Amino acid sequence: MQALRRTSATLAALPRRAALVARPILAKPYHSYDHPSTQSSFNETETAILDAAYKHVPDLGFSQAALSRGARDAGYLDMSTTALQDGPFSLIRYHLVTRREGLAARSGEIFAGEGGQGVGVLDKVERLTWERLLGNREVIHKWQEVGWKWGRTLSISEPLDELLS
């Protein structure tokens, strides 16, 4: 009978004990070793060329021709595209990075209508995913060549890293 009382007393006290143990754990600040780079993904020359070249993507695709036109538009010689070590892949990466950064900057206004309250994680993920896909509107008809170009590369790790970030 005493063993039963001891067990009942232990079970009754468990939530309070659990709360006392969990309180210091919950009070600890979150820390992660995975920090995004604070540096820009592209230097000034690359940004100027890629920004101008991106305007030609709907017509010329993610190609060397778009990069050459962009270099000319930015006031550089056609051969200046050699500053872009990855060639057309730099233009693809520029598209992915600028759309992701733009979405990060707009995320506050995307959820401003909901007030940030009552919106679940799944709803946020769905909304951000949809907004990210809408970021491809201008170049969606050229997106198949991106898959084709990535399929020809020997190293798929960088494109995957960029898509997953």
C-alpha positions as CSV (number, residue, x, y, z in Angstrom):
1,M,0.0,0.0,0.0
2,Q,2.9,2.4,0.8
3,A,4.5,1.7,-2.6
4,L,1.2,2.7,-4.3
5,R,1.1,6.0,-2.3
6,R,4.7,6.7,-3.2
7,T,4.0,6.1,-6.9
8,S,0.9,8.3,-6.7
9,A,2.9,11.1,-5.0
10,T,5.6,10.8,-7.6
11,L,3.2,11.0,-10.5
12,A,1.4,13.9,-9.0
13,A,4.6,15.8,-8.6
14,L,5.9,15.0,-12.0
15,P,4.5,17.9,-14.0
16,R,5.9,20.4,-11.4
17,R,9.3,18.7,-11.5
18,A,9.2,18.5,-15.3
19,A,8.4,22.3,-15.4
20,L,11.3,23.0,-13.0
21,V,13.7,21.0,-15.1
22,A,12.5,22.3,-18.4
23,R,12.5,26.0,-17.4
24,P,16.3,26.4,-17.6
25,I,16.4,24.5,-20.9
26,L,13.7,26.8,-22.5
27,A,15.4,29.9,-21.1
28,K,18.6,29.3,-23.1
29,P,18.9,31.3,-26.2
30,Y,19.0,29.5,-29.6
31,H,22.4,29.2,-31.2
32,S,23.4,27.9,-34.6
33,Y,26.7,27.4,-36.2
34,D,25.1,27.7,-39.6
35,H,25.2,31.4,-40.4
36,P,24.5,32.9,-43.9
37,S,27.3,34.9,-45.3
38,T,26.9,38.7,-44.7
39,Q,29.0,39.4,-47.8
40,S,27.3,39.9,-51.2
41,S,27.3,36.9,-53.4
42,F,28.8,38.9,-56.3
43,N,31.3,41.7,-56.5
44,E,30.6,45.0,-58.2
45,T,31.7,44.1,-61.7
46,E,29.8,40.8,-61.6
47,T,26.7,42.5,-60.2
48,A,26.8,45.1,-63.0
49,I,27.2,42.5,-65.8
50,L,24.7,40.0,-64.4
51,D,22.1,42.7,-63.6
52,A,22.3,43.9,-67.2
53,A,22.5,40.4,-68.6
54,Y,19.4,39.3,-66.6
55,K,17.3,41.7,-68.6
56,H,18.2,39.7,-71.8
57,V,17.3,36.3,-70.3
58,P,13.6,36.3,-71.4
59,D,14.9,36.6,-75.0
60,L,18.3,34.9,-75.0
61,G,18.0,32.5,-72.1
62,F,20.7,31.8,-69.5
63,S,23.4,31.9,-72.2
64,Q,26.7,33.4,-73.0
65,A,24.9,35.6,-75.5
66,A,22.9,37.2,-72.7
67,L,26.1,37.7,-70.7
68,S,27.8,39.4,-73.6
69,R,24.9,41.7,-74.2
70,G,24.7,42.5,-70.5
71,A,28.5,43.3,-70.4
72,R,28.0,45.7,-73.3
73,D,24.9,47.3,-71.7
74,A,26.9,47.7,-68.4
75,G,29.7,49.5,-70.3
76,Y,32.2,46.6,-70.4
77,L,33.7,44.8,-73.3
78,D,32.2,41.5,-74.4
79,M,35.3,39.6,-73.2
80,S,34.6,41.0,-69.7
81,T,32.3,38.0,-69.1
82,T,35.5,36.0,-68.4
83,A,35.3,37.7,-65.0
84,L,32.4,35.3,-64.4
85,Q,34.2,32.1,-63.7
86,D,31.1,29.9,-64.2
87,G,29.9,31.6,-67.4
88,P,26.1,31.1,-67.9
89,F,25.9,29.3,-64.5
90,S,26.7,32.6,-62.9
91,L,23.6,34.0,-64.5
92,I,21.6,31.1,-63.2
93,R,23.0,31.5,-59.7
94,Y,22.3,35.3,-60.0
95,H,18.7,34.5,-60.7
96,L,18.4,32.1,-57.8
97,V,20.3,34.3,-55.3
98,T,18.5,37.6,-56.2
99,R,15.0,35.9,-56.1
100,R,15.8,34.4,-52.7
101,E,17.2,37.6,-51.3
102,G,14.2,39.5,-52.7
103,L,11.8,37.1,-51.0
104,A,13.6,37.4,-47.7
105,A,13.3,41.2,-47.9
106,R,9.6,40.9,-48.8
107,S,8.7,38.2,-46.2
108,G,7.6,40.8,-43.7
109,E,5.1,42.4,-46.1
110,I,3.9,38.9,-47.3
111,F,2.7,38.1,-43.8
112,A,1.8,41.6,-42.8
113,G,-1.9,41.0,-43.8
114,E,-2.2,38.1,-41.4
115,G,-0.5,40.0,-38.6
116,G,1.9,37.0,-38.1
117,Q,-0.6,35.5,-35.6
118,G,-2.5,32.4,-36.2
119,V,-0.5,31.5,-39.3
120,G,1.0,28.0,-38.9
121,V,4.4,26.9,-40.1
122,L,2.9,24.9,-42.9
123,D,0.9,27.9,-44.2
124,K,4.0,30.1,-44.1
125,V,6.1,27.5,-45.9
126,E,3.4,27.1,-48.6
127,R,3.0,30.9,-49.0
128,L,6.8,31.4,-49.3
129,T,7.2,28.5,-51.7
130,W,4.4,29.9,-53.9
131,E,6.0,33.4,-53.8
132,R,9.3,31.9,-54.7
133,L,7.8,30.1,-57.7
134,L,6.1,33.3,-58.8
135,G,9.6,34.8,-58.9
136,N,10.3,32.7,-62.0
137,R,7.5,34.2,-64.1
138,E,9.7,36.2,-66.4
139,V,12.1,33.4,-67.2
140,I,9.9,30.3,-66.8
141,H,9.9,29.6,-70.5
142,K,13.7,29.4,-70.4
143,W,13.9,27.3,-67.2
144,Q,14.1,24.0,-69.1
145,E,17.5,25.0,-70.4
146,V,18.7,25.5,-66.9
147,G,17.9,21.8,-66.1
148,W,19.6,20.8,-69.3
149,K,22.7,22.8,-68.5
150,W,22.9,21.5,-65.0
151,G,22.4,17.9,-66.3
152,R,25.5,18.3,-68.4
153,T,27.7,19.4,-65.4
154,L,30.0,17.0,-63.6
155,S,29.5,18.7,-60.3
156,I,25.8,19.0,-59.2
157,S,26.7,20.0,-55.6
158,E,26.7,23.8,-56.1
159,P,23.4,24.0,-58.0
160,L,21.8,21.7,-55.4
161,D,23.2,23.8,-52.6
162,E,21.7,26.9,-54.1
163,L,18.3,25.4,-54.7
164,L,18.2,24.1,-51.2
165,S,19.2,27.4,-49.5
